[in-house]
Amino acid sequence: MQHRRQGSHSQERVVAFFQDALGYVYLGKRRNRNHPNRNVVPERLADWLKDSGYDSAIVAKVLREVEQAAALSGSKTLYEANRAVYSLLRYGVKVRLASPLDSDEVSHPECHTRA
């Protein structure tokens, strides 16, 4: 039992470091979440996109793209799914709206630098 307590203590120190020194927000233990085994939590991503000013139609399309990228189907490996999700998060999701001439790219502002 002593070993378990030392491990928990170490985890608490790491969490405190990420919060205090790096400014991270602790979201709690993964086993207490609705989606314990997912890289992207759809509700949190939707909230962040809405707070960033995207309308609900764009948010729905972005969520669908991320879900499709993360899905393990056919011969798609976990590595390939993770790479696809990373690519969307890093480089943005190209969303086509109702008109073919109307399109938008949804991305995190820190991921792109303009030359």
LOBADO-347913 format. One line per field, with one value per residue: x, y, z of N, C-alpha, C in turn. Coordinates in pm, whole numbers. Layout:
<atoms>
n.c1	[X  ...] $
n.c2	[Y  ...] $
n.c3	[Z  ...] $
ca.c1	[X  ...] $
ca.c2	[Y  ...] $
ca.c3	[Z  ...] $
c.c1	[X  ...] $
c.c2	[Y  ...] $
c.c3	[Z  ...] $
</atoms>
This chain:
<atoms>
n.c1	[81  204  356  159  61  287  302  60  111  323  194  16  198  299  67  19  248  202  -27  49  305  286  36  -180  -513  -661  -846  -949  -967  -937  -1097  -1329  -1473  -1719  -1633  -1397  -1187  -1110  -945  -1031  -1282  -1603  -1800  -1652  -1488  -1685  -1793  -1566  -1525  -1765  -1737  -1527  -1643  -1758  -2035  -2321  -2364  -2116  -1969  -2092  -2016  -1739  -1710  -1809  -1613  -1388  -1471  -1493  -1226  -1112  -1227  -1195  -1196  -1246  -939  -796  -551  -471  -262  -283  -535  -487  -292  -444  -633  -459  -357  -586  -631  -395  -357  -604  -955  -1106  -1399  -1682  -1940  -2289  -2288  -2079  -1879  -1849  -1651  -1473  -1204  -1135  -944  -694  -576  -302  -173  -101  119  160  325] $
n.c2	[-119  118  182  255  492  656  678  812  1049  1149  1189  1391  1597  1639  1725  1961  2107  2140  2297  2524  2617  2607  2689  2525  2387  2173  1894  1686  1337  1091  864  949  1079  1132  1044  851  749  899  1117  1369  1559  1592  1778  1973  2069  2173  2376  2541  2618  2758  2965  3088  3214  3081  2974  2755  2575  2548  2450  2201  2072  2067  1906  1666  1610  1573  1354  1159  1145  1039  793  441  236  -23  -86  102  212  268  448  583  703  873  1038  1162  1306  1475  1623  1765  1919  2061  2188  2281  2263  2232  2370  2339  2545  2616  2723  2654  2840  2949  2903  2802  2804  2635  2680  2670  2974  2995  2807  2875  3068  3366  3453] $
n.c3	[0  58  -170  -355  -240  -262  -540  -595  -459  -610  -854  -780  -727  -985  -1119  -975  -1050  -1329  -1315  -1158  -1251  -1529  -1599  -1666  -1680  -1459  -1533  -1396  -1292  -1544  -1537  -1422  -1612  -1875  -2118  -2099  -2247  -2468  -2696  -2773  -2635  -2726  -2629  -2491  -2696  -2869  -2705  -2681  -2948  -2999  -2812  -2935  -3141  -3360  -3557  -3493  -3704  -3831  -3615  -3575  -3814  -3788  -3559  -3664  -3858  -3694  -3540  -3744  -3823  -3593  -3572  -3561  -3812  -4053  -4206  -4071  -3853  -3503  -3483  -3730  -3700  -3479  -3593  -3795  -3641  -3499  -3714  -3796  -3564  -3549  -3804  -3877  -3967  -4270  -4366  -4556  -4642  -4713  -4978  -5261  -5299  -5059  -4788  -4495  -4261  -3973  -3698  -3440  -3316  -3244  -3391  -3644  -3838  -4004  -4300] $
ca.c1	[0  295  394  46  56  397  263  -43  177  400  96  -34  304  305  -51  43  347  138  -120  114  416  256  -95  -279  -634  -677  -981  -988  -922  -1004  -1199  -1451  -1532  -1815  -1556  -1268  -1083  -1111  -850  -1106  -1415  -1684  -1868  -1553  -1449  -1798  -1798  -1452  -1550  -1871  -1678  -1435  -1722  -1809  -2177  -2349  -2352  -1973  -1929  -2140  -1934  -1606  -1723  -1824  -1481  -1299  -1521  -1454  -1080  -1077  -1292  -1117  -1283  -1175  -800  -735  -485  -476  -163  -339  -643  -424  -227  -550  -687  -354  -352  -700  -611  -277  -366  -738  -1055  -1166  -1542  -1756  -2074  -2395  -2245  -1943  -1783  -1841  -1581  -1408  -1109  -1145  -818  -648  -496  -160  -117  -63  192  150  454] $
ca.c2	[0  233  215  325  628  731  707  916  1174  1195  1240  1519  1696  1669  1805  2094  2174  2182  2405  2643  2667  2613  2749  2430  2365  2030  1852  1574  1204  1046  761  1016  1151  1060  986  830  697  977  1228  1494  1552  1674  1889  2078  2129  2253  2497  2627  2676  2858  3079  3152  3290  3002  2943  2615  2493  2520  2366  2065  2013  2041  1788  1549  1584  1520  1219  1071  1125  958  661  325  153  -90  -118  220  180  371  549  663  785  979  1131  1238  1402  1575  1709  1857  2013  2145  2266  2333  2184  2308  2347  2395  2585  2586  2759  2605  2950  2982  2805  2858  2714  2646  2637  2740  3087  2979  2702  2928  3194  3421  3503] $
ca.c3	[0  62  -307  -416  -187  -322  -677  -590  -419  -726  -951  -729  -748  -1128  -1148  -918  -1135  -1453  -1284  -1105  -1333  -1672  -1620  -1716  -1602  -1429  -1568  -1312  -1331  -1667  -1511  -1378  -1726  -1959  -2229  -2034  -2335  -2591  -2700  -2787  -2574  -2816  -2561  -2463  -2824  -2916  -2622  -2716  -3081  -2985  -2743  -3029  -3238  -3472  -3540  -3462  -3825  -3847  -3502  -3604  -3921  -3732  -3472  -3750  -3917  -3589  -3509  -3854  -3819  -3476  -3578  -3604  -3895  -4162  -4179  -4010  -3726  -3400  -3522  -3839  -3644  -3399  -3687  -3861  -3544  -3477  -3832  -3789  -3455  -3577  -3926  -3896  -4038  -4378  -4361  -4669  -4602  -4811  -5113  -5292  -5290  -4917  -4707  -4378  -4198  -3828  -3641  -3321  -3364  -3219  -3477  -3774  -3844  -4139  -4348] $
c.c1	[86  332  283  39  168  363  159  18  256  306  43  69  313  186  -32  142  282  43  -46  218  378  117  -201  -399  -650  -822  -1028  -936  -1003  -1114  -1331  -1522  -1633  -1744  -1415  -1155  -1076  -1010  -921  -1244  -1505  -1750  -1772  -1507  -1560  -1807  -1687  -1474  -1658  -1819  -1581  -1509  -1775  -1956  -2200  -2338  -2206  -1926  -1970  -2055  -1793  -1609  -1734  -1690  -1386  -1341  -1480  -1305  -1042  -1131  -1195  -1211  -1201  -1033  -725  -678  -501  -378  -220  -451  -585  -358  -330  -608  -585  -349  -466  -680  -497  -298  -506  -826  -1114  -1314  -1606  -1898  -2172  -2351  -2105  -1837  -1758  -1765  -1510  -1307  -1112  -1015  -789  -557  -346  -94  -67  18  187  284  437] $
c.c2	[126  278  294  470  714  770  817  1051  1233  1254  1376  1629  1736  1757  1947  2172  2226  2299  2534  2702  2689  2669  2656  2424  2215  1992  1732  1442  1154  944  823  1090  1064  988  956  794  772  1090  1362  1472  1647  1794  2005  2147  2218  2384  2593  2693  2784  2983  3156  3223  3213  2970  2793  2524  2454  2427  2221  1998  1980  1917  1661  1511  1521  1378  1120  1043  1031  816  554  235  91  -124  0  184  295  484  640  754  901  1083  1219  1343  1512  1673  1810  1961  2109  2240  2318  2237  2273  2270  2415  2422  2556  2613  2705  2715  2991  2873  2877  2757  2740  2593  2718  2853  3074  2880  2754  3056  3241  3481  3639] $
c.c3	[0  -79  -376  -368  -245  -465  -683  -553  -536  -831  -907  -747  -895  -1167  -1096  -1002  -1263  -1429  -1248  -1200  -1479  -1703  -1677  -1624  -1583  -1450  -1487  -1365  -1450  -1639  -1465  -1491  -1799  -2073  -2178  -2130  -2467  -2583  -2702  -2727  -2654  -2749  -2535  -2591  -2878  -2837  -2660  -2851  -3074  -2916  -2833  -3141  -3356  -3448  -3531  -3584  -3848  -3737  -3528  -3711  -3871  -3643  -3555  -3813  -3815  -3552  -3618  -3853  -3706  -3484  -3629  -3683  -4008  -4122  -4116  -3873  -3627  -3434  -3630  -3789  -3562  -3488  -3756  -3767  -3517  -3593  -3832  -3680  -3485  -3694  -3956  -3975  -4145  -4385  -4481  -4623  -4716  -4955  -5140  -5282  -5145  -4844  -4594  -4328  -4049  -3771  -3517  -3366  -3342  -3312  -3609  -3758  -3988  -4177  -4410] $
</atoms>
